Amino acid sequence: MSTAVQFHDQHPGEAGPSFRDEVIQGLGATPKALSPKHFYDERGSRLFEAICEQPEYYLTRTEEGILSRAADEIAARVGPDSLMVELGSGASRKVRLLLEAMRPRRYLGMDISRDFLLQSTRRLAADYPWLEVHAAWGDFSRRLELPPGIEGRRVVAFFPGSSIGNFTPREAEAFLARLRRALPPGSGALIGVDLVKDQGILEAAYNDAAGVTAAFNLNLLARMRRELGAAVEVDAFRHRAFFNAPASRIEMYLESRQRQAITLDGQRFAFEQGETLHTENSCKYSVAGFQALAARAGYRSRAVWCDDEALFSVHYLSSD
């Protein structure tokens, strides 16, 4: 098998709103807000990988432990000659825990960060020469479809890292319904879901002592400056993250340290001191709560695995 990656350009280009369009819209909204998908330029993707190494950030190591223990059972449920579709593939670390056990025929990584996607899928292709590797560059939160000609005896979508939590519950339900429609009948979905737990543990995970999450959040402003030519003083903002218990989610913001403005394309977006730009939600669920959400999206819960401390869960869902 060739180690070349088959690349599929699903980026919307002129057909959809650009980063520039969404920044202008988000800065002009009340309250100001941007989608967390815009964190993931190449530098942002690397900072997120560094976040995953922080001692406070339990999510990655806990999910990896669950996947390592459950890999054989997952492989038995999926069966041989499958197509593994990884949504938000990033560095593709976690999928490696499954590849040897599952032995899929094909792998498709989907990500919004083109350069990072190509780097990670090329490494996969080199490390697993028996695997046919595809890379689809695009925003799967807006456009979710398999490239033509990619198939497997069974398709399983892998969405790790509790990225499903970046959607509100209503958005997550709609996303899962779109995923079900995009995949062939009888496909499965393997989804990492962070669980509700002690507030101190949650808030520490998004406020690591080394300041990596803060740098990740602030890089969004630096990206505006680099790519869009925005006039913005990055150091005039600070990172804020806290648990909103009634909404059961971590909320992340960039807070203005002073009265100031961001200027882009001749438009001036004023900030008062203490005013915030909402950059991320990370919703937390109970196992039963997420299963109910998946059921509303048309899925059946086939299995769920948790760590011994009930910090995190991995759900296997099917559309049949």
C-alpha contacts under 8 A as a table, 3 or more apart, distances in Angstrom:
res1	aa1	res2	aa2	distance
1	M	129	P	5.82
1	M	130	W	5.53
1	M	131	L	7.05
1	M	132	E	7.06
2	S	129	P	6.70
2	S	132	E	7.61
3	T	122	R	7.52
3	T	125	A	4.79
3	T	126	A	5.46
3	T	128	Y	7.96
3	T	129	P	5.70
3	T	132	E	7.69
3	T	133	V	7.71
4	A	122	R	7.08
4	A	125	A	6.63
4	A	133	V	7.45
5	V	118	L	7.95
5	V	121	T	6.77
5	V	122	R	6.10
5	V	125	A	6.68
5	V	132	E	7.74
5	V	133	V	5.30
5	V	134	H	5.41
5	V	135	A	6.68
6	Q	133	V	6.42
6	Q	134	H	4.60
6	Q	135	A	6.16
7	F	134	H	5.85
7	F	135	A	4.85
7	F	136	A	6.02
7	F	137	W	7.74
8	H	134	H	7.45
8	H	135	A	5.98
8	H	136	A	4.56
8	H	137	W	6.33
8	H	147	P	6.92
9	D	136	A	5.90
9	D	137	W	5.22
9	D	138	G	6.84
10	Q	136	A	6.23
10	Q	137	W	5.37
10	Q	138	G	4.67
10	Q	139	D	7.62
11	H	112	I	7.92
11	H	137	W	5.84
11	H	138	G	4.11
11	H	139	D	6.56
12	P	15	A	5.16
12	P	16	G	5.28
12	P	17	P	7.93
12	P	138	G	6.93
12	P	139	D	7.70
13	G	16	G	6.37
13	G	18	S	7.34
14	E	17	P	7.37
14	E	18	S	7.60
17	P	20	R	7.86
17	P	21	D	5.55
17	P	22	E	6.42
18	S	21	D	4.97
18	S	22	E	6.22
19	F	22	E	5.23
19	F	23	V	6.08
19	F	38	H	7.37
20	R	23	V	5.19
20	R	24	I	6.24
20	R	228	L	6.60
21	D	24	I	5.33
21	D	25	Q	6.19
22	E	25	Q	4.99
22	E	26	G	5.86
22	E	34	L	7.36
23	V	26	G	5.04
23	V	27	L	5.95
23	V	34	L	6.77
24	I	27	L	5.35
24	I	28	G	6.11
24	I	264	L	7.57
25	Q	28	G	5.20
25	Q	29	A	6.22
26	G	29	A	5.19
26	G	32	K	5.57
26	G	33	A	5.00
26	G	34	L	5.28
27	L	32	K	5.13
27	L	33	A	6.59
27	L	34	L	7.69
27	L	269	F	6.38
27	L	277	L	7.69
28	G	32	K	6.51
28	G	269	F	6.70
29	A	32	K	4.90
29	A	33	A	6.94
30	T	33	A	7.95
31	P	276	T	7.99
31	P	277	L	7.49
31	P	278	H	7.85
32	K	276	T	6.96
32	K	277	L	4.97
32	K	278	H	6.25
33	A	277	L	5.19
33	A	278	H	4.38
33	A	279	T	5.91
34	L	38	H	7.59
34	L	277	L	7.36
34	L	278	H	6.30
34	L	279	T	5.21
34	L	280	E	7.66
35	S	38	H	6.09
35	S	279	T	6.08
35	S	280	E	6.67
36	P	39	F	5.57
36	P	166	N	7.33
36	P	279	T	5.65
36	P	280	E	5.20
37	K	40	Y	6.08
37	K	112	I	7.57
38	H	41	D	7.09
38	H	220	L	6.95
39	F	44	G	5.46
39	F	45	S	7.42
39	F	216	F	7.26
39	F	217	N	7.20
39	F	219	N	7.21
39	F	220	L	5.57
40	Y	43	R	7.32
40	Y	44	G	4.72
40	Y	45	S	4.95
40	Y	112	I	7.13
40	Y	113	S	5.90
41	D	44	G	5.12
41	D	45	S	6.03
41	D	113	S	5.55
41	D	223	R	7.65
42	E	45	S	5.14
42	E	46	R	6.35
42	E	113	S	6.44
42	E	115	D	6.58
42	E	116	F	5.91
43	R	46	R	5.15
43	R	47	L	6.17
43	R	219	N	7.80
44	G	47	L	5.01
44	G	48	F	6.14
44	G	216	F	5.90
44	G	219	N	6.54
44	G	220	L	7.77
45	S	48	F	5.12
45	S	49	E	6.42
45	S	90	G	6.94
45	S	113	S	7.60
45	S	116	F	7.12
46	R	49	E	5.08
46	R	50	A	6.40
47	L	50	A	4.94
47	L	51	I	6.24
47	L	212	V	6.86
47	L	213	T	7.73
47	L	215	A	7.54
47	L	216	F	5.69
48	F	51	I	4.87
48	F	52	C	6.42
48	F	213	T	7.62
48	F	216	F	6.72
49	E	52	C	5.18
49	E	53	E	6.93
49	E	91	A	7.54
50	A	53	E	5.25
50	A	54	Q	6.88
50	A	212	V	7.01
51	I	54	Q	5.35
51	I	57	Y	6.88
51	I	212	V	5.89
51	I	213	T	6.16
52	C	57	Y	6.05
52	C	58	Y	7.99
52	C	59	L	7.62
52	C	60	T	5.76
52	C	61	R	7.81
53	E	57	Y	7.15
53	E	60	T	7.99
54	Q	57	Y	5.41
54	Q	208	D	6.90
54	Q	210	A	7.90
55	P	58	Y	6.91
55	P	208	D	7.87
56	E	201	I	7.71
56	E	204	A	5.86
56	E	205	A	4.71
56	E	206	Y	7.92
56	E	208	D	5.95
57	Y	60	T	6.97
57	Y	204	A	7.64
57	Y	205	A	4.43
57	Y	206	Y	7.24
57	Y	208	D	7.50
58	Y	61	R	5.85
58	Y	62	T	5.88
58	Y	205	A	6.88
59	L	62	T	5.33
59	L	63	E	6.02
59	L	161	G	6.86
59	L	162	S	8.00
59	L	194	D	7.23
59	L	311	L	7.84
59	L	312	F	6.93
60	T	63	E	5.28
60	T	64	E	6.06
60	T	161	G	6.51
61	R	64	E	5.04
61	R	65	G	6.16
62	T	65	G	5.15
62	T	66	I	6.38
62	T	307	D	6.88
62	T	311	L	7.51
62	T	312	F	6.71
63	E	66	I	5.06
63	E	67	L	6.16
63	E	161	G	7.28
63	E	192	G	7.15
63	E	312	F	6.58
63	E	313	S	7.31
63	E	314	V	7.38
64	E	67	L	5.12
64	E	68	S	6.03
64	E	94	K	6.18
64	E	97	L	7.58
65	G	68	S	5.15
65	G	69	R	6.33
65	G	307	D	7.65
66	I	69	R	5.34
66	I	70	A	6.06
66	I	305	W	6.72
66	I	306	C	6.53
66	I	307	D	6.16
66	I	313	S	7.85
66	I	314	V	7.38
67	L	70	A	5.04
67	L	71	A	5.55
67	L	94	K	7.69
67	L	97	L	6.58
67	L	98	L	7.25
67	L	314	V	7.80
68	S	71	A	5.45
68	S	97	L	5.78
68	S	98	L	7.51
69	R	72	D	7.63
70	A	73	E	5.37
70	A	74	I	6.07
70	A	305	W	7.41
71	A	74	I	5.09
71	A	75	A	6.09
71	A	97	L	6.95
71	A	98	L	5.51
71	A	101	A	6.02
71	A	102	M	7.57
72	D	75	A	5.04
72	D	76	A	6.24
72	D	101	A	5.66
72	D	102	M	7.42
73	E	76	A	5.09
73	E	77	R	6.38
74	I	77	R	5.17
74	I	78	V	6.25
74	I	102	M	7.53
75	A	78	V	5.18
75	A	79	G	5.82
75	A	80	P	7.68
75	A	98	L	7.60
75	A	101	A	5.86
75	A	102	M	4.45
76	A	79	G	5.36
76	A	102	M	7.71
78	V	82	S	7.16
78	V	102	M	7.51
78	V	154	R	6.77
78	V	156	V	7.26
78	V	188	G	7.57
79	G	82	S	6.75
79	G	102	M	7.15
79	G	154	R	7.34
80	P	102	M	6.64
80	P	103	R	6.50
80	P	104	P	6.16
80	P	105	R	7.65
80	P	153	R	7.50
81	D	103	R	7.01
81	D	104	P	4.98
81	D	105	R	4.60
81	D	106	R	7.68
81	D	152	G	6.04
81	D	153	R	5.68
81	D	154	R	7.28
82	S	103	R	7.79
82	S	104	P	4.60
82	S	105	R	5.48
82	S	106	R	6.71
82	S	151	E	7.90
82	S	152	G	4.56
82	S	153	R	5.12
82	S	154	R	4.71
82	S	155	V	5.67
82	S	156	V	7.40
83	L	104	P	5.79
83	L	105	R	6.05
83	L	106	R	4.84
83	L	107	Y	5.78
83	L	108	L	7.47
83	L	150	I	7.98
83	L	151	E	6.18
83	L	152	G	4.63
83	L	153	R	7.24
83	L	154	R	6.24
83	L	155	V	4.74
83	L	156	V	6.37
84	M	104	P	6.46
84	M	106	R	6.30
84	M	107	Y	4.78
84	M	108	L	6.17
84	M	155	V	6.11
84	M	156	V	5.26
84	M	157	A	6.09
84	M	158	F	7.01
85	V	107	Y	5.97
85	V	108	L	4.72
85	V	109	G	5.96
85	V	110	M	7.40
85	V	155	V	7.34
85	V	156	V	6.16
85	V	157	A	4.64
85	V	158	F	5.90
86	E	89	S	5.39
86	E	95	V	7.79
86	E	107	Y	7.68
86	E	108	L	6.20
86	E	109	G	4.87
86	E	110	M	6.07
86	E	157	A	5.87
86	E	158	F	4.65
86	E	159	F	6.08
87	L	109	G	6.41
87	L	110	M	5.09
87	L	111	D	6.54
87	L	140	F	7.54
87	L	157	A	7.05
87	L	158	F	6.13
87	L	159	F	5.20
87	L	160	P	7.86
88	G	109	G	7.28
88	G	110	M	5.58
88	G	111	D	4.59
88	G	112	I	7.30
88	G	159	F	7.07
89	S	92	S	5.20
89	S	109	G	5.40
89	S	110	M	5.87
89	S	111	D	5.80
89	S	117	L	6.93
90	G	111	D	6.92
90	G	116	F	6.71
90	G	117	L	6.32
90	G	120	S	7.03
91	A	116	F	7.37
91	A	117	L	7.51
91	A	120	S	5.21
92	S	95	V	5.63
92	S	96	R	6.88
92	S	120	S	6.28
92	S	121	T	7.59
92	S	124	L	7.84
93	R	96	R	5.64
93	R	97	L	7.56
94	K	97	L	5.53
94	K	98	L	7.42
94	K	160	P	7.69
95	V	98	L	5.25
95	V	99	L	6.27
96	R	99	L	5.20
96	R	100	E	7.26
97	L	100	E	7.06
97	L	101	A	7.70
98	L	101	A	5.39
98	L	102	M	5.85
99	L	102	M	5.19
99	L	103	R	5.38
99	L	104	P	6.76
100	E	103	R	5.39
103	R	131	L	7.98
104	P	107	Y	7.00
104	P	131	L	7.23
105	R	131	L	6.01
105	R	132	E	6.46
105	R	152	G	6.89
106	R	131	L	5.86
106	R	132	E	4.70
106	R	133	V	5.99
106	R	134	H	7.60
106	R	151	E	7.82
106	R	152	G	7.13
107	Y	131	L	7.00
107	Y	132	E	6.19
107	Y	133	V	4.95
107	Y	134	H	6.01
108	L	133	V	6.09
108	L	134	H	4.56
108	L	135	A	5.53
108	L	136	A	7.00
109	G	117	L	7.32
109	G	121	T	7.00
109	G	133	V	7.94
109	G	134	H	6.31
109	G	135	A	4.85
109	G	136	A	6.12
110	M	117	L	7.45
110	M	135	A	6.02
110	M	136	A	4.76
110	M	137	W	5.91
110	M	138	G	6.91
110	M	140	F	7.29
111	D	114	R	6.91
111	D	117	L	6.08
111	D	136	A	6.75
111	D	137	W	5.48
111	D	138	G	5.96
111	D	139	D	6.81
111	D	140	F	7.40
112	I	117	L	7.87
112	I	137	W	5.77
112	I	138	G	4.89
112	I	139	D	5.22
112	I	140	F	7.68
113	S	116	F	5.57
113	S	117	L	5.98
113	S	137	W	7.15
113	S	138	G	7.92
114	R	117	L	5.13
114	R	118	L	6.23
114	R	137	W	5.69
114	R	138	G	7.95
115	D	118	L	5.25
115	D	119	Q	6.23
116	F	119	Q	5.15
116	F	120	S	6.20
117	L	120	S	5.34
117	L	121	T	6.08
117	L	135	A	6.96
117	L	137	W	7.40
118	L	121	T	5.29
118	L	122	R	5.94
118	L	135	A	6.93
119	Q	122	R	5.34
119	Q	123	R	6.38
120	S	123	R	5.18
120	S	124	L	6.35
121	T	124	L	4.91
121	T	125	A	6.13
121	T	133	V	6.91
121	T	134	H	7.45
121	T	135	A	6.66
122	R	125	A	5.05
122	R	126	A	6.20
123	R	126	A	5.13
123	R	127	D	6.11
124	L	127	D	5.11
124	L	128	Y	5.89
124	L	133	V	7.55
125	A	128	Y	5.29
125	A	129	P	5.79
125	A	131	L	6.70
125	A	132	E	7.32
125	A	133	V	5.92
126	A	129	P	5.86
128	Y	131	L	5.54
129	P	132	E	7.76
136	A	147	P	7.71
138	G	143	R	7.62
139	D	142	R	5.69
139	D	143	R	6.12
139	D	144	L	7.84
140	F	143	R	4.81
140	F	144	L	4.78
140	F	145	E	7.91
141	S	144	L	6.82
141	S	175	F	7.23
144	L	178	R	7.19
144	L	179	L	6.77
144	L	182	A	6.41
145	E	182	A	5.28
145	E	183	L	7.50
146	L	150	I	6.91
146	L	182	A	7.06
146	L	183	L	7.39
147	P	150	I	6.23
151	E	154	R	7.95
151	E	155	V	7.37
152	G	155	V	5.95
154	R	186	G	7.42
154	R	187	S	6.03
154	R	188	G	7.82
155	V	183	L	7.19
155	V	184	P	7.25
155	V	186	G	7.98
155	V	187	S	4.94
155	V	188	G	6.28
156	V	187	S	5.70
156	V	188	G	4.47
156	V	189	A	5.24
156	V	190	L	6.93
157	A	187	S	7.91
157	A	188	G	6.31
157	A	189	A	4.60
157	A	190	L	6.04
158	F	189	A	6.01
158	F	190	L	4.82
158	F	191	I	6.03
159	F	162	S	7.56
159	F	163	S	6.98
159	F	164	I	7.45
159	F	189	A	7.61
159	F	190	L	6.25
159	F	191	I	4.82
159	F	192	G	6.37
160	P	163	S	6.48
160	P	190	L	7.59
160	P	191	I	5.52
160	P	192	G	4.53
160	P	193	V	7.72
161	G	192	G	5.52
161	G	193	V	7.18
161	G	194	D	7.96
162	S	165	G	5.50
162	S	166	N	7.82
162	S	191	I	7.34
162	S	192	G	4.80
162	S	193	V	4.47
162	S	194	D	5.50
162	S	282	S	7.97
163	S	166	N	5.51
163	S	167	F	7.88
163	S	192	G	7.57
163	S	193	V	7.76
163	S	282	S	7.73
164	I	167	F	5.87
164	I	172	A	6.28
164	I	191	I	7.78
164	I	192	G	7.69
164	I	193	V	7.01
164	I	283	C	7.96
165	G	168	T	6.94
165	G	169	P	7.87
165	G	172	A	7.55
165	G	193	V	7.19
165	G	194	D	7.58
165	G	281	N	7.02
165	G	282	S	4.59
165	G	283	C	4.29
165	G	284	K	6.52
166	N	280	E	6.59
166	N	281	N	5.13
166	N	282	S	4.78
166	N	283	C	6.42
167	F	170	R	7.65
167	F	171	E	5.27
167	F	172	A	5.18
167	F	281	N	7.09
167	F	282	S	7.46
167	F	283	C	7.34
168	T	171	E	5.02
168	T	172	A	5.94
168	T	281	N	7.57
168	T	283	C	6.88
169	P	172	A	4.94
169	P	173	E	6.14
169	P	283	C	7.71
169	P	293	L	7.50
170	R	173	E	5.20
170	R	174	A	6.34
171	E	174	A	5.06
171	E	175	F	6.01
172	A	175	F	4.97
172	A	176	L	6.11
173	E	176	L	5.24
173	E	177	A	6.22
173	E	293	L	6.07
173	E	294	A	6.63
173	E	296	R	6.94
173	E	297	A	5.39
174	A	177	A	5.06
174	A	178	R	6.26
174	A	297	A	6.82
175	F	178	R	5.09
175	F	179	L	6.16
176	L	179	L	4.90
176	L	180	R	6.16
176	L	294	A	7.10
176	L	297	A	5.82
177	A	180	R	5.11
177	A	181	R	6.37
177	A	297	A	4.70
177	A	298	G	6.54
178	R	181	R	5.13
178	R	182	A	6.08
179	L	182	A	5.04
179	L	183	L	6.35
180	R	183	L	5.57
180	R	184	P	7.83
180	R	185	P	7.93
180	R	187	S	7.67
180	R	297	A	7.97
180	R	298	G	7.46
180	R	299	Y	7.80
180	R	319	S	6.56
181	R	184	P	7.47
183	L	187	S	6.29
184	P	187	S	5.87
185	P	319	S	6.53
185	P	320	D	6.88
186	G	318	S	6.40
186	G	319	S	5.16
186	G	320	D	4.82
187	S	318	S	5.93
187	S	319	S	5.84
187	S	320	D	7.50
188	G	316	Y	6.90
188	G	317	L	5.50
188	G	318	S	4.32
188	G	319	S	6.39
189	A	315	H	7.80
189	A	316	Y	5.73
189	A	317	L	5.04
189	A	318	S	6.27
190	L	314	V	6.84
190	L	315	H	5.62
190	L	316	Y	4.64
190	L	317	L	6.44
191	I	314	V	5.58
191	I	315	H	5.23
191	I	316	Y	6.64
192	G	312	F	7.55
192	G	313	S	5.95
192	G	314	V	4.48
192	G	315	H	6.46
193	V	284	K	7.40
193	V	285	Y	7.16
193	V	290	F	7.96
193	V	312	F	6.17
193	V	313	S	5.23
193	V	314	V	6.03
193	V	315	H	7.48
194	D	283	C	7.75
194	D	284	K	5.41
194	D	285	Y	6.46
194	D	311	L	6.79
194	D	312	F	4.69
194	D	313	S	6.19
195	L	284	K	5.09
195	L	285	Y	4.88
195	L	286	S	5.57
195	L	287	V	7.28
195	L	310	A	7.21
195	L	311	L	5.65
195	L	312	F	5.21
195	L	313	S	6.81
196	V	248	S	7.25
196	V	284	K	5.11
196	V	285	Y	5.49
196	V	286	S	6.09
196	V	311	L	7.55
197	K	201	I	7.26
197	K	202	L	7.04
197	K	311	L	6.78
198	D	201	I	5.52
198	D	202	L	6.54
199	Q	202	L	5.10
199	Q	203	E	6.09
199	Q	243	F	6.58
200	G	203	E	5.30
200	G	204	A	6.04
201	I	204	A	5.32
201	I	205	A	6.37
202	L	205	A	5.36
202	L	206	Y	6.98
202	L	243	F	7.04
202	L	250	I	7.51
203	E	206	Y	5.43
203	E	207	N	6.25
203	E	241	A	6.93
203	E	242	F	5.60
203	E	243	F	6.25
203	E	250	I	7.42
204	A	207	N	4.98
204	A	208	D	5.90
205	A	208	D	5.95
206	Y	213	T	6.30
206	Y	241	A	6.25
206	Y	242	F	7.84
207	N	211	G	6.93
207	N	213	T	6.38
207	N	214	A	7.20
207	N	240	R	7.96
207	N	241	A	6.73
208	D	211	G	5.55
208	D	212	V	6.66
208	D	213	T	6.52
209	A	212	V	7.98
211	G	214	A	5.11
211	G	215	A	6.29
212	V	215	A	5.04
212	V	216	F	6.16
213	T	216	F	4.89
213	T	217	N	6.16
214	A	217	N	5.14
214	A	218	L	6.11
214	A	238	R	7.59
214	A	239	H	5.15
214	A	240	R	7.87
215	A	218	L	5.08
215	A	219	N	5.92
216	F	219	N	5.18
216	F	220	L	7.25
217	N	220	L	5.85
217	N	221	L	7.99
217	N	239	H	6.54
217	N	253	Y	7.88
217	N	254	L	7.18
217	N	279	T	7.61
218	L	221	L	5.53
218	L	222	A	6.70
218	L	234	V	6.67
218	L	237	F	7.61
218	L	238	R	7.49
218	L	239	H	6.94
218	L	254	L	7.18
219	N	222	A	4.74
219	N	223	R	5.91
220	L	223	R	5.05
220	L	224	M	6.42
221	L	224	M	5.07
221	L	225	R	6.46
221	L	232	V	7.05
221	L	234	V	6.02
222	A	225	R	5.05
222	A	226	R	6.12
222	A	234	V	6.47
223	R	226	R	4.98
223	R	227	E	5.80
223	R	228	L	7.60
224	M	227	E	5.56
224	M	228	L	5.16
224	M	229	G	6.58
224	M	230	A	5.60
225	R	228	L	5.63
225	R	229	G	4.68
225	R	230	A	4.51
225	R	231	A	6.40
225	R	232	V	6.65
226	R	229	G	5.91
226	R	230	A	7.70
228	L	264	L	7.56
229	G	264	L	7.06
230	A	262	I	6.90
230	A	263	T	5.74
230	A	264	L	4.74
230	A	265	D	7.57
231	A	262	I	5.66
231	A	263	T	5.03
231	A	264	L	6.49
232	V	261	A	7.32
232	V	262	I	5.03
232	V	263	T	6.88
233	E	236	A	5.38
233	E	237	F	7.53
233	E	262	I	7.94
234	V	237	F	5.82
235	D	238	R	7.26
236	A	256	S	6.16
236	A	257	R	5.40
236	A	258	Q	6.79
237	F	254	L	6.00
237	F	255	E	5.30
237	F	256	S	4.51
237	F	257	R	5.33
238	R	254	L	5.59
238	R	255	E	5.18
238	R	256	S	6.54
238	R	257	R	6.69
239	H	252	M	7.53
239	H	253	Y	6.12
239	H	254	L	5.03
239	H	255	E	6.37
240	R	252	M	5.70
240	R	253	Y	5.09
240	R	254	L	6.17
240	R	255	E	6.73
241	A	250	I	6.68
241	A	251	E	5.53
241	A	252	M	4.32
241	A	253	Y	6.27
242	F	250	I	5.47
242	F	251	E	5.63
242	F	252	M	6.83
243	F	248	S	7.24
243	F	249	R	5.71
243	F	250	I	4.29
243	F	251	E	6.26
244	N	247	A	5.57
244	N	248	S	5.81
244	N	249	R	5.39
244	N	250	I	5.96
244	N	251	E	6.75
245	A	248	S	4.70
245	A	249	R	6.60
247	A	283	C	7.84
248	S	283	C	5.93
248	S	284	K	5.61
248	S	285	Y	7.31
249	R	281	N	6.33
249	R	282	S	5.26
249	R	283	C	4.02
249	R	284	K	5.45
250	I	281	N	5.68
250	I	282	S	4.98
250	I	283	C	6.34
250	I	284	K	7.81
251	E	278	H	7.63
251	E	279	T	7.95
251	E	280	E	5.89
251	E	281	N	4.70
251	E	282	S	6.53
252	M	278	H	6.19
252	M	279	T	5.68
252	M	280	E	4.99
252	M	281	N	6.33
253	Y	276	T	6.00
253	Y	277	L	5.46
253	Y	278	H	4.48
253	Y	279	T	5.31
253	Y	280	E	7.01
254	L	276	T	5.44
254	L	277	L	5.09
254	L	278	H	6.57
254	L	279	T	7.06
255	E	274	G	5.70
255	E	275	E	5.73
255	E	276	T	4.32
255	E	277	L	6.47
256	S	259	R	7.16
256	S	260	Q	7.71
256	S	271	F	6.64
256	S	272	E	6.98
256	S	273	Q	5.42
256	S	274	G	5.14
256	S	275	E	5.54
256	S	276	T	6.15
257	R	273	Q	5.52
257	R	274	G	6.05
258	Q	271	F	7.82
258	Q	272	E	6.52
258	Q	273	Q	4.10
258	Q	274	G	6.91
259	R	270	A	7.71
259	R	271	F	5.70
259	R	272	E	4.44
259	R	273	Q	4.58
260	Q	270	A	5.96
260	Q	271	F	5.30
260	Q	272	E	6.58
260	Q	273	Q	7.61
261	A	268	R	6.28
261	A	269	F	5.26
261	A	270	A	4.18
261	A	271	F	5.51
262	I	268	R	5.90
262	I	269	F	5.15
262	I	270	A	6.55
262	I	271	F	7.92
263	T	266	G	6.38
263	T	267	Q	5.51
263	T	268	R	4.50
263	T	269	F	6.15
264	L	267	Q	5.27
264	L	268	R	6.66
271	F	275	E	5.84
271	F	276	T	7.79
272	E	275	E	5.25
285	Y	289	G	5.94
285	Y	290	F	5.95
286	S	289	G	4.98
286	S	290	F	6.28
287	V	290	F	5.43
287	V	291	Q	6.25
287	V	313	S	7.28
288	A	291	Q	5.06
288	A	292	A	6.16
289	G	292	A	5.22
289	G	293	L	6.38
290	F	293	L	4.97
290	F	294	A	6.18
291	Q	294	A	5.10
291	Q	295	A	6.16
291	Q	301	S	6.31
292	A	295	A	5.05
292	A	296	R	6.39
293	L	296	R	5.23
293	L	297	A	6.58
294	A	297	A	5.04
294	A	298	G	6.55
294	A	299	Y	5.39
294	A	300	R	7.16
294	A	301	S	7.56
294	A	317	L	7.81
295	A	298	G	5.11
295	A	299	Y	4.83
295	A	300	R	5.86
295	A	301	S	7.48
296	R	299	Y	7.29
298	G	319	S	6.55
299	Y	317	L	5.91
299	Y	318	S	5.48
299	Y	319	S	4.86
299	Y	320	D	7.40
300	R	317	L	5.46
300	R	318	S	5.33
300	R	319	S	6.33
300	R	320	D	7.19
301	S	304	V	7.69
301	S	315	H	7.22
301	S	316	Y	6.27
301	S	317	L	4.67
301	S	318	S	6.68
302	R	315	H	7.76
302	R	316	Y	5.59
302	R	317	L	5.47
302	R	318	S	6.75
303	A	315	H	5.95
303	A	316	Y	5.12
303	A	317	L	7.18
304	V	313	S	6.72
304	V	314	V	5.60
304	V	315	H	4.46
304	V	316	Y	6.18
305	W	313	S	5.59
305	W	314	V	5.23
305	W	315	H	6.60
306	C	310	A	5.85
306	C	311	L	7.42
306	C	312	F	5.78
306	C	313	S	4.48
306	C	314	V	6.54
307	D	310	A	5.31
307	D	311	L	6.48
307	D	312	F	6.35
307	D	313	S	7.11
308	D	311	L	7.90
310	A	313	S	7.43
